[in-house]
Amino acid sequence: MRTPSPQFRMADRLAGGKLALIIAAYKAEGLSLDAIARRLYADFGIEVTRQTVANWCPPSPEGEA
């Protein structure tokens, strides 16, 4: 993601300013985009779709995005 969207900035606030790191950690755990979206909601109350998560993180080497 080049320029953070207003939605990303709000979600980042809810995640204590560490949203990019949190998403990267979830990806490192091997979670799918759907699972990351569910974890963001469960852990921080951030309700987003798998497509939004895909827009917020770089594609993995396997091509999932």
PAZAPA-4460 file (N, C-alpha, C; in steps of 0.05 Angstrom, whole numbers, plus 32768, in hexadecimal, padded with zeros to 4 digits):
% residues 65
    n_x    n_y    n_z   ca_x   ca_y   ca_z    c_x    c_y    c_z   seq   type   mol
   8011   7FE9   8000   8000   8000   8000   8012   8019   8000     1      M     A
   800D   802A   7FEE   801E   8042   7FEB   8016   8057   8000     2      R     A
   7FFF   8063   7FFD   7FF6   8077   8010   7FE0   806B   8022     3      T     A
   7FE3   806C   803C   7FCE   8061   804D   7FB3   806E   8049     4      P     A
   7F9F   805E   8046   7F84   8068   8043   7F79   8072   805E     5      S     A
   7F64   8081   805E   7F58   8089   8077   7F50   8070   8088     6      P     A
   7F46   805C   807A   7F3E   8043   8088   7F56   8036   8095     7      Q     A
   7F6D   8035   8087   7F85   8029   8093   7F8E   803A   80AB     8      F     A
   7F8E   8054   80A9   7F97   8065   80BF   7F85   8061   80D7     9      R     A
   7F6B   805E   80D4   7F59   805A   80EA   7F5E   803F   80F7    10      M     A
   7F61   802A   80E6   7F67   800F   80F0   7F82   800F   80FE    11      A     A
   7F95   801E   80F4   7FAF   801F   8100   7FAD   802B   811C    12      D     A
   7F9C   803F   811F   7F98   804B   813A   7F8D   8035   814D    13      R     A
   7F79   8026   8143   7F6D   8011   8154   7F82   7FFC   815C    14      L     A
   7F96   7FF8   814B   7FAA   7FE4   8150   7FC3   7FF0   815D    15      A     A
   7FC0   8007   8169   7FD6   8013   8178   7FED   801D   8166    16      G     A
   7FE7   8023   814D   7FFB   802D   813B   800E   8018   8130    17      G     A
   8006   7FFF   8132   8017   7FE9   8129   8009   7FD6   8116    18      K     A
   7FF6   7FE0   8107   7FE6   7FCF   80F6   7FF7   7FC0   80E1    19      L     A
   8009   7FCE   80D4   801A   7FC1   80C0   802A   7FAB   80CC    20      A     A
   8035   7FAF   80E4   8045   7F9A   80F1   8033   7F83   80F9    21      L     A
   801B   7F89   8102   8009   7F74   810A   8001   7F62   80F3    22      I     A
   7FFA   7F6F   80DC   7FF3   7F61   80C4   800A   7F50   80BB    23      I     A
   8022   7F5B   80BB   803A   7F4C   80B3   803E   7F33   80C6    24      A     A
   803A   7F37   80E0   803C   7F20   80F2   8028   7F0B   80ED    25      A     A
   800F   7F13   80E7   7FFA   7F00   80E1   8001   7EF0   80C7    26      Y     A
   800C   7EFF   80B3   8014   7EF1   809B   802B   7EDE   80A0    27      K     A
   803D   7EE6   80B1   8054   7ED4   80B8   804A   7EBB   80C6    28      A     A
   8034   7EBD   80D4   8028   7EA5   80E1   801B   7E93   80CD    29      E     A
   8019   7E9C   80B4   800D   7E8C   809F   7FEF   7E90   809D    30      G     A
   7FE4   7EA5   80A9   7FC7   7EA9   80A8   7FBF   7EB2   808C    31      L     A
   7FA7   7EAA   8083   7F9C   7EB3   806A   7F92   7ED0   806D    32      S     A
   7F8B   7EDC   8057   7F80   7EF7   8059   7F66   7EF8   8068    33      L     A
   7F55   7EE3   8064   7F3C   7EE1   8073   7F42   7EDE   8091    34      D     A
   7F55   7ECE   8098   7F5C   7ECA   80B4   7F67   7EE3   80C0    35      A     A
   7F77   7EF2   80B1   7F82   7F0B   80BB   7F6B   7F1E   80C0    36      I     A
   7F58   7F20   80AE   7F41   7F32   80B2   7F32   7F2A   80CB    37      A     A
   7F2E   7F10   80D0   7F20   7F07   80E8   7F30   7F0E   8101    38      R     A
   7F4A   7F0A   8100   7F5B   7F10   8118   7F5B   7F2E   811E    39      R     A
   7F5C   7F3E   8109   7F5B   7F5B   810E   7F41   7F63   811C    40      L     A
   7F2B   7F56   8115   7F12   7F5C   8122   7F12   7F52   813F    41      Y     A
   7F1B   7F39   8142   7F1C   7F2D   815D   7F2E   7F3C   8170    42      A     A
   7F46   7F43   8166   7F5A   7F4F   8177   7F57   7F6E   817B    43      D     A
   7F4D   7F7C   8167   7F4C   7F99   8168   7F31   7FA6   8161    44      F     A
   7F1E   7F96   8159   7F04   7FA1   8151   7F05   7FAE   8135    45      G     A
   7F1A   7FA7   8125   7F1D   7FB2   810B   7F0E   7FA0   80F7    46      I     A
   7EF9   7FA9   80EC   7EE8   7F99   80DA   7EEE   7FA0   80BD    47      E     A
   7EFC   7F8E   80B0   7F04   7F92   8094   7F01   7F77   8084    48      V     A
   7F01   7F7A   806A   7EFF   7F62   8059   7F1B   7F58   8052    49      T     A
   7F1B   7F40   8046   7F35   7F34   803D   7F41   7F46   8028    50      R     A
   7F31   7F53   8017   7F3B   7F64   8002   7F49   7F7D   800E    51      Q     A
   7F3E   7F88   8023   7F4A   7F9E   8031   7F65   7F96   803D    52      T     A
   7F66   7F7F   8049   7F7F   7F75   8054   7F93   7F72   803D    53      V     A
   7F8B   7F67   8027   7F9C   7F64   800F   7FA7   7F7F   8006    54      A     A
   7F96   7F93   8007   7F9F   7FAE   7FFE   7FB3   7FBA   8012    55      N     A
   7FB2   7FB1   802B   7FC4   7FBC   8040   7FDF   7FAE   8041    56      W     A
   7FE2   7F97   8035   7FFB   7F89   8038   8006   7F81   801C    57      C     A
   8020   7F7F   801B   802C   7F77   8001   8025   7F5A   7FFB    58      P     A
   8024   7F52   7FE2   801F   7F36   7FDC   8035   7F24   7FE6    59      P     A
   802D   7F0C   7FED   8041   7EF9   7FF6   804F   7EED   7FDE    60      S     A
   8065   7EE0   7FE2   8074   7ED4   7FCC   8063   7EBE   7FBE    61      P     A
   8050   7EB2   7FCC   803F   7E9D   7FC0   802A   7EA9   7FAE    62      E     A
   8027   7EC4   7FAF   8014   7ED2   7F9E   7FF9   7ED7   7FAB    63      G     A
   7FF6   7ED0   7FC5   7FDD   7ED6   7FD2   7FDC   7EF4   7FD8    64      E     A
   7FC6   7F01   7FD1   7FC2   7F1D   7FD7   7FA6   7F22   7FD3    65      A     A
***
